[in-house]
Amino acid sequence: MTLRLDDQETSALRKQAELEGRSMQEVARQAVRDYVERTSKRTLLDQVLDEEIPRYAEALERLGQ
């Protein structure tokens, strides 16, 4: 896989890597891992809510009254 960044993105990544004392590749790979973990959790939560809210809709409505 090839990741193409524009000049601003490359510069920001380079600065961040230097600040952390890590390679640009390490910083980018960590960013990808963080993104996947964050969005996976959000997707799972959305799926659970989509399935469970209708199941308890009547009870939730009564609680809101």
Contact map, one row per residue, 1 for C-alpha under 8 A:
11100000000000000000000000000000000000000000000000000000000000000
11110000000000000000000000000000000000000000000000000000000000000
11111000000000000000000000000000000000000000000000000000000000000
01111100000000000000000000000000000000000000000000000000000000000
00111111110000000000000000000000000000000000000000000000000000000
00011111110000000000000000000000000000000000000000000000000000000
00001111111000000000000000000000000000000000000000000000000000000
00001111111100000000000000000000000000000000000000000000000000000
00001111111110000000000000000000000000000000000000000000000000000
00001111111111000000000000000000000000000000000000000000000000000
00000011111111100000000000000000000000000000000000000000000000000
00000001111111110000000000000000000000000000000000000000000000000
00000000111111111000000100110000000000000000000000000000000000000
00000000011111111100000100000000000000000000000000000000000000000
00000000001111111110000000000000000000000000000000000000000000000
00000000000111111111000100100000000000000000000000000000000000000
00000000000011111111111101100000000000000000000000000000000000000
00000000000001111111111000000000000000000000000000000000000000000
00000000000000111111110000000000000000000000000000000000000000000
00000000000000011111110000000000000000000000000000000000000000000
00000000000000001111111000000000000000000000000000000000000000000
00000000000000001111111101100000000000000000000000000000000000000
00000000000000001100111111100000000000000000000000000000000000000
00000000000011011000011111110000000000000000000000000000000000000
00000000000000000000001111111000000000000000000000000000000000000
00000000000000001000011111111100000000000000000000000000000000000
00000000000010011000011111111110000000000000000000000000000000000
00000000000010000000000111111111000000000000000000000000000000000
00000000000000000000000011111111100000000000000000000000000000000
00000000000000000000000001111111110000000000000000000000000000000
00000000000000000000000000111111111000000000000000000000000000000
00000000000000000000000000011111111100000000000000000000000000000
00000000000000000000000000001111111110000000000000000000000000000
00000000000000000000000000000111111111000000000000000000000000000
00000000000000000000000000000011111111100000000000000000000000000
00000000000000000000000000000001111111110000000000000000000000000
00000000000000000000000000000000111111111000000000000000000000000
00000000000000000000000000000000011111111100000000000000000000000
00000000000000000000000000000000001111111110000000000000000000000
00000000000000000000000000000000000111111111000000000000000000000
00000000000000000000000000000000000011111111100000000000000000000
00000000000000000000000000000000000001111111110000000000000000000
00000000000000000000000000000000000000111111111000000000000000000
00000000000000000000000000000000000000011111111100000000000000000
00000000000000000000000000000000000000001111111110000000000000000
00000000000000000000000000000000000000000111111111000000000000000
00000000000000000000000000000000000000000011111111100000000000000
00000000000000000000000000000000000000000001111111110000000000000
00000000000000000000000000000000000000000000111111111000000000000
00000000000000000000000000000000000000000000011111111100000000000
00000000000000000000000000000000000000000000001111111110000000000
00000000000000000000000000000000000000000000000111111111000000000
00000000000000000000000000000000000000000000000011111111100000000
00000000000000000000000000000000000000000000000001111111100000000
00000000000000000000000000000000000000000000000000111111110000000
00000000000000000000000000000000000000000000000000011111111100000
00000000000000000000000000000000000000000000000000001111111110000
00000000000000000000000000000000000000000000000000000011111111000
00000000000000000000000000000000000000000000000000000001111111100
00000000000000000000000000000000000000000000000000000001111111110
00000000000000000000000000000000000000000000000000000000111111111
00000000000000000000000000000000000000000000000000000000011111111
00000000000000000000000000000000000000000000000000000000001111111
00000000000000000000000000000000000000000000000000000000000111111
00000000000000000000000000000000000000000000000000000000000011111
